């Protein structure tokens, strides 16, 4: 009998403990539900923002890839037909840097000073520099070439110095020609040309 009572007590304690656990579980569930209901909109908004950020990143990558593909197609079309205005507009909109490079190549090929001078404000690496040199060289603008040779990091500095030396030779200004050729360093690919010109082309 005593054993039955103990067993019954143990069972009751186990049931109480189980009920207590379930009660705590339901209480926690109710609190969670209330929390969700209370902050439902902010939570949805937060999730939406997170999803938008992820989808946006994926979308941006796809958008970028699409622009690269369309600009490459437009560039190839322009290489075949430079008068294709639709391809030109597509290239300008989708890839301004490549567009400036294409315009630079057109300006050089056509000796188009106006087009080249319009590229002097380009932010595409090298375009402004090369356009400045080419425009000055085509015009035979000695002052602009002089200014170009004084620019920090000028890509065509030695070529401009060679141009100035040749111009000086044509004018019979031997002293200036020697001075310009002497500024071309030994490391320059044009050093041997400058040396030959100095030795054979410039006579005191």
N, C-alpha and C positions, 0 to 999 in steps of 0.2 A: 504493500500500500504506500509505504513511504517512498518506495522507488517510483511508483506511478506518479505521485505528487511532484517529485523532483523532475521527472520526465516532462510532466505537464508544464511545470514552471519554466523549464528550459525551452520548451516549444513556444510558450507565450512570449518569453524574452526574445526568441528568434523572430517571431511574428512582429513584435513591437519594433524590433531593430529594422526589420525589412520594411515595415510601414513607414518608419521614420526616414529610412533611406529614400523610399518612394516619394514621401512628402517633400523631402529636400529636393529631390529631382524635379517634381512638379513645380515647386516654389521657384526653383532656378529657371525652369522652362517659362513660367508665367512672367518672371522678371525680364527674361530675354525677349519674350513676345512684346511686353510693354515697351521695352527699350527700342525694339525694331519699329513698332507702330509710332512711337514718339519721334524717332529720328529716321523714319522711312525715307522721306524725300532727300534729306542730306546724304543718307547712305547711298541711295540710288544715284544721286548726283555725283558722289565720290567715285562710285563704280563706273559710271558713265564717262567721267573725266579720264579715269585710268584706261578704260577701253579705247576711248577716243585718242589718247596719247599713243597707245600701242598701234592701233589701226592707222593713226595719222603717220606714225613713223614708217610703217610698212607702205602706206599710200605714198608718202613723200619719196621713198626709195623707188617705188614703181614709177612715180611721176618723173623723178630724175632720170631713171633709165629710159623712159619713153622720150624725154627731151633729148637725151644723148643720141638715141637712135634716129629721131626725126631730124636733128641737126646734121648728123653724118650723111643722111640721105640727101638733105638739101644741099650740103657742101658738094657731094658727088655730082648732083644735077647741075650745079653752077660751074663746076669744072668742065662739064661737057657743053653747057649753054649758059654763059655769063649773063645773058639778057633775061633769064627766067626770073621775073619779078616775084612770083609766088614763092619760089625756093629761097630767094634772097630775103624776103620778109620772114619766112620761117626760121632761117638761120639767124637772122638778127634778133628775133624774139626768144629763140630757144638756146642760143649759144653766142652771146655777144662777143666773147673772146675770139672764138673761131671766125666769127663774122669780120672782126677787125683784121685778123690775119689774112682772110680772103681778100678784103679790100686793099690791104698792103700789097699783096701779090699782083692785084689788078693795076694798082697805081704804078708799080715798078714796071710791069709789062707794057703798059701804055704810055709811060713817061708822063703820067697825069699829075702835074704839080698840085692842082687844086685838091684832088683826092688825097694826095699824100699830106698836104698841109692840114687837111681836116682831121688827120689821124694823130697830130702832134699832142692832142689831149687824151689820147687813148690810155687806158689803165692796164691794158694787156701787156704782159712782160715783153719788152724789146720792140714793140710796135712803134711807140712814140720816138724812140731813139733812131731806129732804122728809117722811119718816115722823114725825120728831120734831116738826116744825112742825104737821103735820096733826093729830096726836094731841092736842097742846096746844090747838090752835084748836077742835077738836071738843068737848073737855072744858071749854073756857073757862078753862083753867088759866093764870092770870096769871103765877104764879111761873115756870112752865116756859117761857112765852113770853118773859119777861124774860131768863131764862138763855139762851134761843135767840138773842136779839138780840145777846148778848155773844160768841157763838161766832165764831171766825175764819172768814171766808168763807161765812157762812150764806147760802144761796141765797134764802131768803124773808125776809131781815132787815127790809126796808122794809114788807113786808106784815104782819109781826109787830108792827112799831112802829105801824102803822095800827090793827091790832086792839087794841093796848094803849091807844091814844088814844081809840078809840071806847068801850072799856070804862070809861075814866076819865070820858068825857063822860056816860055813862049813870049814873055814880056822883056826878056833879056836881063832879068833881075837875078843874076847868078848868086849873089850874096844871100838873098832870101831863100832861094832854092836849096842852097847848102844848109842853111839853118833849119829848114823844115825837115830835110832828109836826115839830119843829125839827131832829130828827136825820135826817130823810129828805133826802138830798142833791138838788141841782138836776139831777144826771145821772140820777136815778131815774125810771122810767116813772110812778111814783106821786107824783111831786113836785107836779103840778098838782092831783091829788086831795087831797093833804095841805094844799096852799095853800087850796083851796076849803073844805075842812073847817075849817081854822083860822080862815078869815074868816067863814064863815056858820054853822058848826056849834058853834064854841066861843065863847061869850060870857062876858065877865067879869061 
